Amino acid sequence: LESSLKHIRSRKNQLMHESISELQKKERSLQEENKVLQKELVEKQKAHAAQQNQTQPQTSSSSSSFMLRDAPPAANTSIHPAATGERAEDAAVQPQAPPRTGLPPWMVSHING
């Protein structure tokens, strides 16, 4: 009976060691695969960021060149009423349009104060 128990325990230990060894191999394989996938992810993120950086300057430069190309010549950019020949009373009654500088209105409002 004792001999049979020894044999069974020995076989059980052998199977457990084999199972542990296989699981360790599987773990190493999965870790390697994880490293490869992480590298691919980083490369894709860099490529995506580079692609966004390339499209952003093109968009902004095309919109700024559009603004400069379609801007009318600025003949009189002064806001002061006396400079345009108006009386101060007329200037106070009529709201003044922002000067035509070729800039979008939201930028002109920041410049004018």
Secondary structure as the mmCIF struct_conf table of DSSP 4:
data_model
#
loop_
_struct_conf.conf_type_id
_struct_conf.id
_struct_conf.beg_label_comp_id
_struct_conf.beg_label_asym_id
_struct_conf.beg_label_seq_id
_struct_conf.end_label_comp_id
_struct_conf.end_label_asym_id
_struct_conf.end_label_seq_id
HELX_RH_AL_P HELX_RH_AL_P1 GLU A 2 ARG A 69
BEND BEND1 ASP A 70 ASP A 70
HELX_LH_PP_P HELX_LH_PP_P1 ALA A 71 PRO A 73
BEND BEND2 ALA A 75 ALA A 75
HELX_RH_3T_P HELX_RH_3T_P1 PRO A 81 THR A 84
TURN_TY1_P TURN_TY1_P1 GLY A 85 GLY A 85
HELX_RH_AL_P HELX_RH_AL_P2 ALA A 88 VAL A 93
BEND BEND3 GLN A 94 GLN A 94
HELX_LH_PP_P HELX_LH_PP_P2 PRO A 95 PRO A 99
BEND BEND4 GLY A 102 LEU A 103
HELX_RH_AL_P HELX_RH_AL_P3 PRO A 105 ASN A 112
#
